C-alpha cells in the first residue's frame, strides 16, 4: 500500500484516531492517501483542511463536477493513477451523465481535451490547468486574462487555480510515497459542503 509505515484504523489512538474518525467512510475505511500522513497527524489535518475548502466548500461557485474534472485532468497529467481513478468517479457521480463522463475521460487519456464535451469556458480552464501543471515557471498574466476573456470572474479563476495547485500537491504525496488504491473504496469524498468541519467520506453527491 505504501513505501513508508502507516498506522491502520484499528491501531490508531489519540489525535490520529480522532482524525481518522473525522475522515473515515463506510466500515471505518480511511483512504490510503490520508493514511500516508499517519506518522504525522498534523499534516493530515492540514491536507484535509485544504482539500475540503478547495474542492468541497459551499462558497465555491463553479460546479463540483467540473472542479473534479480539473482534478482528474491534472492527476492524469501528473501520471497519478490513484487520484485519477478516485476523482474520475467523483466527477462521474456529480455530473450524473455517464456517457458524457466517459467522453471527458477519453479526451483526457487521448491528450485531446479540445474534443471533450465541454464548453468554451471549461476548455479554457482546462488549458490553464494544463499550463500551470506542465509549465508552471512560464505562467504569465495573459493566462489569467484568457480566463477573464471567456467569462470567468476573478473568484472563479482563483477556484480553478486552487484546484489545479491542490491536485499537484496530492499527486506528489501519492507518487512520492508509493500510495496505492489497495483496500480503498474508490470515489468517496467529503460531500457535506455546507459544513466545512464535516470531513466524513461518503458516496452521496
C-alpha positions, 0 to 999 in steps of 0.5 A: 500500500505504501513505501513508508509505515502507516498506522491502520484504523484499528491501531490508531489512538489519540489525535490520529484516531480522532482524525481518522474518525473525522475522515473515515467512510463506510466500515471505518475505511480511511483512504490510503492517501490520508493514511500516508500522513499517519506518522504525522497527524498534523499534516493530515489535518492540514491536507484535509483542511485544504482539500475540503475548502478547495474542492468541497466548500459551499462558497465555491461557485463553479460546479463540483463536477467540473472542479473534479474534472480539473482534478482528474485532468491534472492527476492524469497529467501528473501520471497519478493513477490513484487520484485519477481513478478516485476523482474520475468517479467523483466527477462521474457521480456529480455530473450524473451523465455517464456517457458524457463522463466517459467522453471527458475521460477519453479526451483526457487519456487521448491528450485531446481535451479540445474534443471533450464535451465541454464548453468554451469556458471549461476548455479554457480552464482546462488549458490553464490547468494544463499550463500551470501543471506542465509549465508552471515557471512560464505562467504569465498574466495573459493566462489569467486574462484568457480566463477573464476573456471567456467569462470567468470572474476573478473568484472563479479563476482563483477556484480553478487555480486552487484546484489545479495547485491542490491536485499537484500537491496530492499527486506528489504525496501519492507518487512520492510515497508509493500510495496505492488504491489497495483496500480503498473504496474508490470515489468517496469524498467529503460531500457535506459542503455546507459544513466545512468541519464535516470531513466524513467520506461518503458516496452521496453527491 
